[in-house]
Amino acid sequence: MTAAFEPSAQTPTESPGINGASLNPASLQSLSFRVNGTARSFLVGYDVDPADTLATVLKEHIGLTGLKVACDQGACGACTVLLDGKAVLSCMMLAVEADGHDVVTIEGLPGDDPVVRAFAEQSEPGHGTAMQCGYCTPGFVMTTKGLLSENPDPTVDEIKEALAGNLCRCGCYQAIVQAVLRAARETREAVVR
């Protein structure tokens, strides 16, 4: 296992940047955001490229591999993370746009999270399992978290609309909707207790 990338602790002094060009430390932009509750800082042009997507920084520079980059065009939802509680496609967002924000990836959710549990346990007869190969599951879970934070009691049609940007190549859509309904119910019940 390789260690996660650690950004530079010191500002470089006239050293080569990402593309080999000489850097002037005064011209470097700082990029800072919280990921799963931990503050992360980078120097744009030294630690990360200005054109790096949030997905690239999360996966390649921080080492969070739970999010998947499948289409890299914003068409499949596999790279969904939460940005300040809202579901966003991390492959379509530059990392510099996350500056000053809170990012949550699938790794930032506890194992007993109602959405995680609902997806893992969904296997009702007539609906099937909410996850087969599991590749798309992190994106569906994070999209569901975003949906339930805005709408804790969604209808089936609202769930289908919210998840319309997520693709499951195994075709588990019916079970995924059931998992979202269950997660919504369990989340509401937990608030009442």
N, C-alpha and C positions, 0 to 999 in steps of 0.2 A: 504494500500500500504506500502510495506516495503522500508526502506531507502536503497539506494545503498551502497555497501560495501565501506568503506573508509580505505585505507591502513594505516599501522602504521606510525605515524608522528615521532616516536622515534625509534632508533635502540635498540633492546632488549638487556638486559644484562643477559646472562646465563638463559634464560627462555625456556620453551618448544616450539618447533617449530610445524609445521603442524602434524607430525607423533608422537609427544610427546617426541622426542629425545632432549637432552639438546643442545642448540645452542651456538656457539662461535660467537659473533657479527663480529669479524674480518673475518670470513669465509663466510659471507653472500654476495651474488651477488645482485647488484642492477639491476632492470629491469625498464627501462623508455621508453615510447613512447607517441606519441600524438594520441589522439582519437577524431575525429571530431573537431580538433583544440585545444583541451584541453590536457595539459601535464598530464600524469599519471605516478606514480612511485610506485614500489613494491619492497619488499625484498623477493628474491627467497628463499624458505625454511621457511619463516616466514609468509608473506602475501599470497603467492601463492606457489604451489608445482612446482618443476622443470619439472614435467611431464604434467602440465596443458596445454591444447591446447589454442590457441588464442581465439577460440569460448567460451571456459569455462571462461576465464578471462573476456571477453567482456560481457557475459551474467550474470555469477554468481558473479563476483567481482565488475564489474562496473555498472551492471543493465541495459544493453542495450539488449532489448528483440526483437528488429526488426529482427535480423538475426535468422534464424531457424536452429536447428540441427536435421535433420530428420534421415539420414542414419548413420551418425557419421563414415562414411567410405570413404568419398570423392566421392561418386557415384551419388549424387543428385543435388548438387549446391545450396541448400537452405541456406548454411552458408557463401556464397560468400560475401567478403568485399574487399575494395580496400587497397592495401599496396603500398604506394608511387605511386598511380594512376593505379596500375595493379590489375586485379581481381585475388584473391587467395581464396582457400578453407580454411576457418579458423578452421575447424575441423581437418584438416590434417597438421596444422602448430603449432609447440610448441610456446607458448607465448614468451619464451625467444628469439626466432628467430625474433620477432618484435622489439627487443631492438634498439632504435635509429631511428625508422621509423615512418612514418605517416600512420595512419589507419583511414579509413572512412567507417562508417556503414550506413545503410539506414537512420538512425536518423540524420546523418550529411548532408543530402541533403535537400535543401530548397523545400518547397511545390510547388513552381513554376518552379522547374527544368524541362527542356524539356523532359527528360526521364520519370520522375515521372508523369508528365502531360499526356504524350503519353500513358502510360500504364493505367492510370485512365480513360482516355477519349475514348480509343479504343473500338468501338462497331459498326463498319461498317457492313452493310448488306452483307452477303456472307462470312464474315470473323469471325464474332462473337466478343466476349469480350476477352481482354488480361488477365483478371483475373476473376476467379469465386470464389473459396474459398479464394484465396489470400495468401495461405501459402507459395507458391513458389515464389511469386512476388518479395520480397526483393532480393532474389538471382538473379532472372532474371534482375532486375533493375541494380544491382551492376555489373553484368557481362556485361550488355549493356553499362554502363558507361565506363568500362574498354575497351570494343571494340571500342567505339566511340572516346576515347582519342587517340587510336592508328590508327584508320581508320575511319575518319569522313564521308566517303561516301561508306559504304559497300554494296556489292551486296546481293541478297537474299541468294545465296550459301554461301557467307562469313558469313552472319548472322547465318545461320543454323549451320555452322561449329563452330562458336564462342559459340553458345548456346547449343552445343551437350552434354555438361556435366551437363546441368540443366534439371530436370524432372518436368513436370506438370501433376499431376495425374488427373486433370480435362480435359486434352487434348486440351488446348487452343493454341497449337503451331502456327497455321496459323495466329491467331490474334496477337500473340506475335511478330511474324515476321513483321506484319503490324505496330505494335507499335514501333518497332525498326526503321523501315524505316521512320516513321513519326518523331520520335525523332531525327534521323540523319538529316532529311530535316530541321526541326525547329532549330537545333543547328547550321547548316551551315548558314541559313538565319539570325540568330541572330548575327553571326560573320560579315556578310556583312553590316548589319545596322550600 
